[in-house]
Amino acid sequence: MLVIPETTKSNDDDKTTETGYEQATGEMKDPIRREELMLRAVIAGTDKIYISKSTKVTMAMGNASDFLLRFKSVIDLVVKINL
């Protein structure tokens, strides 16, 4: 993803170098480059959502297994009595 850096300009008026903002806006004016940057941003966002969801599913499964392991002896006893 494109990050526009803070520019620290000295007091002299050196106009030969572009600031980070000027570079970024220049890249965003190019339609091919803009599409590439947006595609990367969408993919990064999708990956972030996927990781977040998979983490939540993993935590839920861990909590369920912890619950079952806490009451394993009780569950074993109930199963043994019902057989």
Buried (B, 14 or more C-beta within 10 A) or exposed (E): EBEEEEEEEEEEEEEEEEBBEEBBEEEBEEEEEEEEBEEEEEEEEEEEEEEEEEEEEEEEEEEEEEEEEEEEEEEEEEEEEEE
